[in-house]
């Protein structure tokens, strides 16, 4: 049982939480809590617990049912009172969150007071104001540096699940918003205690949830070295090349594209390179993915116009111990695929990471071919979430 937790996190790629008006004047605890909750609910579903869908049926604590419950443990009493496993820790109507989170300091701005930088996709969009460059922004106010995470129990609460989530994110995923665009990779020295997962019983449920279920996630990690004798190799990266020059390949400069060599050099010196747009661009528009014809590309890769988020997320590249790393992970639910198609799609995705065509598209003539150092995924007929979580942590207990 852990009722206090203090961890120092180091950002490897910028962290974005935003605020009510999407500004980044500071790190917002609400944004971090939302991210932690999302991961916890995914873990709960994968371990055999129940986490509600707050967009359709949010939990509401019924005090009378709680008092009259004859359950022998607190978890079951709260379940009978209308509070799911996720809401028991993070709160719902009538039942407050069991812990307090504080973060300090706020870190520093990625690019100080400079403007946001567009990493162009190469596509153009017609708007009422004229031609506009498509792409993804590097937000200058996103945060980097070391951040102290302080969690304090407000009543009898086991904080080991939060510890586990932060360890999982540190190794394989991201924290905060805009993970699909490269943000939120952190580093933390955490060895999780997984004893808390035994409270979910030993009978894994079927994988048929349309909500995030941890067992439907895949995780991949990559590494590459800088090429020798070519200090400008990073300027060949697709998207970065156009942003450095302030021009698309056809020599046009539609708004809001601008020359941003100074800002991108600063990021390179900080050990951060926004390669996510190039990889996402290739996966969506150039890869022969052989998706189920009944499954739209938007369902997998997202669509900003329809507010559909990408289910495949790609980090920026970040420098660790003189080598560059990045990660790709995602949630590909068996419930929206035919099971065999989903497993085949994942196999094809893993194979795509070994294709020279992908890395030549991303890195240009730099002849960089990243090495896939880790790959984790369950086929749809595998249901043991506890074993999967243990495997991700190398057999942690």
PELINLIN-V605480 format. One record per pair of residues at least 24 apart in sequence whose C-alpha atoms are under 8 Angstrom apart, sorted by sequence separation. I is the first residue (numbers start at 0). GAP is how many residues later the second one is. If there is no record, write none. Layout:
BEGIN
i gap
I GAP
I GAP
END
This chain:
BEGIN
i gap
58 24
114 24
115 24
165 24
166 24
239 24
58 25
114 25
166 25
349 25
113 26
112 27
162 27
58 28
111 28
112 28
163 28
109 29
110 29
111 29
162 29
163 29
109 30
110 30
162 30
163 30
60 31
108 31
109 31
51 32
59 32
60 32
61 32
108 32
109 32
159 32
299 32
50 33
58 33
59 33
60 33
108 33
109 33
159 33
160 33
49 34
50 34
51 34
57 34
58 34
59 34
60 34
108 34
109 34
159 34
239 34
279 34
49 35
50 35
51 35
59 35
107 35
108 35
160 35
239 35
278 35
48 36
49 36
50 36
106 36
107 36
159 36
238 36
342 36
105 37
106 37
107 37
237 37
342 37
106 38
236 38
238 38
275 38
341 38
106 39
233 39
238 39
275 39
106 40
237 40
274 40
275 40
339 40
43 41
104 41
105 41
236 41
273 41
274 41
275 41
338 41
43 42
104 42
273 42
274 42
294 42
103 43
104 43
272 43
273 43
102 44
103 44
271 44
272 44
40 45
102 45
103 45
135 45
271 45
272 45
291 45
39 46
102 46
172 46
271 46
333 46
101 47
102 47
171 47
270 47
271 47
100 48
101 48
171 48
270 48
36 49
100 49
101 49
171 49
270 49
291 49
100 50
290 50
99 51
100 51
98 52
99 52
36 53
98 53
99 53
98 54
99 54
290 54
97 55
98 55
289 55
97 56
98 56
288 56
96 57
97 57
97 58
98 58
97 59
288 59
288 60
286 65
32 68
88 68
28 72
28 73
28 74
26 76
281 76
26 79
278 79
281 79
25 80
281 80
277 83
278 83
277 84
274 87
181 92
181 93
181 94
180 95
13 96
179 96
180 96
224 97
225 97
224 98
225 98
223 99
224 99
222 100
223 100
222 101
223 101
222 102
221 103
222 103
220 104
221 104
220 105
221 105
220 106
219 107
220 107
218 108
219 108
218 109
219 109
218 110
217 111
218 111
216 112
217 112
216 113
217 113
216 114
217 114
215 115
216 115
24 116
26 116
215 116
216 116
23 117
121 117
213 117
215 117
23 118
120 118
212 118
215 118
119 119
211 119
118 120
119 120
132 120
212 120
39 121
118 121
132 121
211 121
39 122
119 122
131 122
132 122
118 123
119 123
130 123
131 123
132 123
209 123
237 123
118 124
130 124
131 124
132 124
208 124
237 124
39 125
117 125
207 125
209 125
236 125
237 125
15 126
35 126
38 126
116 126
121 126
207 126
208 126
209 126
236 126
237 126
14 127
15 127
121 127
206 127
207 127
235 127
236 127
13 128
14 128
119 128
206 128
235 128
13 129
14 129
35 129
233 129
235 129
13 130
35 130
123 130
179 130
184 130
235 130
12 131
179 131
181 131
11 132
179 132
180 132
181 132
182 132
10 133
179 133
180 133
181 133
182 133
232 133
9 134
10 134
178 134
179 134
180 134
181 134
9 135
10 135
178 135
179 135
180 135
9 136
10 136
137 136
178 136
8 137
9 137
119 137
7 138
8 138
117 138
118 138
7 139
8 139
35 139
117 139
226 139
7 140
8 140
34 140
116 140
117 140
226 140
6 141
7 141
34 141
116 141
135 141
226 141
5 142
6 142
33 142
34 142
134 142
225 142
5 143
6 143
31 143
116 143
224 143
4 144
5 144
31 144
223 144
4 145
5 145
30 145
223 145
224 145
3 146
4 146
30 146
116 146
223 146
3 147
4 147
222 147
223 147
3 148
221 148
222 148
2 149
3 149
113 149
221 149
222 149
2 150
46 150
221 150
222 150
48 151
220 151
221 151
47 152
110 152
219 152
220 152
221 152
2 153
46 153
47 153
219 153
220 153
2 154
4 154
172 154
219 154
220 154
1 155
2 155
3 155
47 155
110 155
118 155
171 155
172 155
218 155
219 155
0 156
1 156
2 156
47 156
110 156
120 156
172 156
218 156
219 156
0 157
1 157
46 157
47 157
109 157
120 157
171 157
217 157
218 157
0 158
1 158
4 158
45 158
52 158
118 158
217 158
218 158
0 159
16 159
17 159
217 159
14 160
15 160
16 160
120 160
216 160
217 160
14 161
15 161
215 161
216 161
14 162
15 162
214 162
215 162
214 163
215 164
15 167
44 167
45 167
14 168
15 168
44 168
45 168
214 168
12 169
13 169
14 169
41 169
43 169
44 169
45 169
214 169
12 170
13 170
14 170
41 170
42 170
43 170
214 170
12 171
13 171
40 171
41 171
42 171
213 171
11 172
12 172
40 172
41 172
10 173
11 173
12 173
206 173
214 173
10 174
11 174
10 175
11 175
9 176
10 176
206 176
8 177
9 177
205 177
8 178
9 178
204 178
8 179
203 179
7 180
203 180
6 181
203 181
196 189
193 196
193 202
194 202
192 203
193 203
191 204
192 204
190 205
191 205
167 225
11 259
12 259
11 260
12 302
12 303
12 304
12 305
11 306
11 307
46 337
47 337
45 338
46 338
45 339
46 339
45 340
END
